[in-house]
C-alpha cells in the first residue's frame, strides 16, 4: 500500500491504525464478503459478529457487503488481536481508542501497550497453569505411592501425530480456540480432539491429562 494510504484524510473515517502487514495486495480495491473471509481465514459469521460488536463495518452495494482498503487494514488489527485471544471487550476498547487518535505515533503506541498488557495476562495464566500442573502431578504421585495406580497407565497411551501435536499445545497452556487456529481446524474439531486425549489418559480435565503425560515422559516438563 502507498504511504499516502496511512494518512487520515484518505483513511477509514475514524482515527489512525497501527502499521500491520495486510494479507491482501490484489488488483481490486474492494472485496466481497466471501473474498474478505477467505483473505483472513475466517467465516462469514465471524465478519457479521464483528459488525454486531461495532468493530468493523462494510459498505453496501445493494444487499451485498463490500470491504475497501481501509476495512481490510482495520480487519488486520482485529484479526491480530483475536490470534492472541484478546477478549472482545478489550478489542472494542482498543479500537474505540484508535478511532480517537490524531496521529500515527499515538496509534502505534496504543497498539503496543495493548500487546504488552496481553503478554502480561498470558504470562500470569501460564504461571497459574504450571502451578496447577505441579499440584496435579504431586497428587498423582501420592496416589501411586498409596497403590492406587490409574488402571489406564499413561505410559501405555498411544497418541496419533495430530493428538501429540495437540497435547503439546495443551501443555503450553493454549486454549482450544488458539489450538484450532494453530492446527488449521475449527473449534469443534479442536475440542473433540482435546476431549479424546483426556479420555485416553483416563483424566478428568486437560490439566490432569498433561500432568499424566509429563509423568509418563511423553512430553517434557519445564
N, C-alpha and C positions, 0 to 999 in steps of 0.2 A: 504494500500500500504506500502511497505517496506521503511525504512528510506533511503535506497540507491536510491530509485526512485526520490528523490529530488535532487540528485547530477547532476550537469551539464553534466558530462560525459555520463550519462545514459538517458538524457532527450531529449525532442524536440530540434532540432539543433538550438536553439536560446539561450536566457538568462534564468534566473530563473523565476519562477512563484510564486505568493503568496500562502501560505498554505490555501486551502479551502477544505471543505468536498466534496467528489465526490459521485454522486448518483449511481455509478455502482461499484460493487465489485464481479462480476461474475467470472466464471472459464475461460472464453475466454479472450485472450489477444488482440483480435481485434473485432471490431463491424462493421457490415454493416450499410449503411446509415439509413435504416429503424429502426435498433436497436438503433442507436445513437439518432435519432429523438425521439424515444419512451422514452429513458432514461431521456432526458432533457425536454420532453413535448413540443417539437417544431415540425414544419413541415419540409419536405424535402426542400421546397423552402427557409425556413429560413437558413438552412445549406448552400445551394447554395449561398444565399445572403451574408453570412459571408465570403465565399470563394471569391466572387466577390469583396468584400471590403478589402480583404487581411488580414482578422482577423483569418482565420482558413484554413488549407489545409488538404487534405486527401491523403493517399497512394492509389495506384491503383492496383487491381488485374484484369487485362483485363479492361473492361469498368466499373467495379464496384468500388465504393469508399469504402475504408476501414479505420477505425479510431482505432489507438492504444491507449495505456495508456496515453501517453503524449498529444495526441489530446484531450482526454477526460478531462484531467486536464486543458488544455487551454480553452476548451469549458466551463468548470465550472466557470472560471473567466469571460468570455464573458457573460455567462448567468446571473451571479450575477449582472453584470453591467446593463444588459437590464432590470432586475427585478426592478431596482430603476430608470428606464427610463433615464439612462445616454445616451446622444446623441451619435450616431455612430461615429461622428468625435472625440469626447472625448475618446471613447473606442479605436479608431485607434491610437490616440496619446499615450494612456496608454500602449497598447500592444507593440507599437514601442519602448517605453521607457523600458518596461520589457525585450524586445528582446536584449537590450544592457546591461542588468545588469550582474554583475560578482559575485554577492553574494546573498544568500537568504535574508539576512537582508535588502539589498537595495531593493529587490523586494517587501518585506513586507512593507517597508517604502513608496514606490511609491503607492502601492495599498491603504494604509491607508490615504495618502494625497489626493488621488482621491475621496475616500469616504467622507472625511471631506469637500472637495470642493463641492461635490454633495449635502451634507447636508446643506451647506450654501445657495446653489441655491434654494433648496426646501423650506427652511425657508423664503427666500425672496419672493418666489412665494406665500407661504401661507399668508404672511403679506399683499401682494398686494390683494390676493383674499378676505381676511377678510375686507379690506377697501372697495373693490368693493361691497361686500355683504351688508356692513353697508350703503353705499350710496344708493343702490337699495332699502333697507328697508326704508330709510328716504323718498325716492321718492314715494314709495308705500303708506306710511303713510300719506304723504301730499296729494296724490290723494284721499285717503279715506276720509280725513278731508274735502276735497272740494266736497264730494258727488259723486266722480267718482269711485265708487266701481267696482271692476272687476266682470263681470257677472258670472264668474266661480270661486266662492269663494273657497279659498284654504282649508278652514275647512271642506268642503264637498267633497274634493277629496278622492277617495278610491284607496289605493295602495295595490297591491298584496305583499306577503312576499318578493319576489325577487325584486320587484320595491322598496320596503322600504330599502332593503339592498343596492341597487344601489344608492338610494338617499343619504343614509348615507355616502357612499364613495364619492359621488359628493360634499357633504358638507365638507368632509375632504380635498377637492381640488385635488383628484386623477384624472388624465386624463383618457380618455376612454380606452387607451391601458393597463393601470395599473388595471382598474376595470375589464377588460376582464380576466386578469390573476388571480385576486383575486376571481372572480366568476366562474372560470373554463369554460369560453366560448370564442368564437373567437371575434375579434374586431368588425366585422359587427354586431353581435348579441348585443354586448355591446352598440354600437352606436344607434341601433334600440331601445333598452330598454331605453336609456337615452332620445332619442327623444320623446318616448311615455310619459315619465314622464313630460317632458317640456310641451307637449301638454295638459296633464291632468291639469296642473296648469294654463293653458292659458298664459304661459310665452313665451318670445321671445328667451331666452337662458338659459343655465344651472344656471347662477348666479341668474337670476330673479326667477327661479323655487325654488332654495334653499332658497332665501330670503323670498318668499311667504310661504314656508314650515316652516321656523323659526317663522314668524309672526303668523302662524296658530297653533304653538305649536306642529307640527308634528315631528320636530327634535329640539334638544336643541341648544341654541345659547351659544357661549363661551363669 
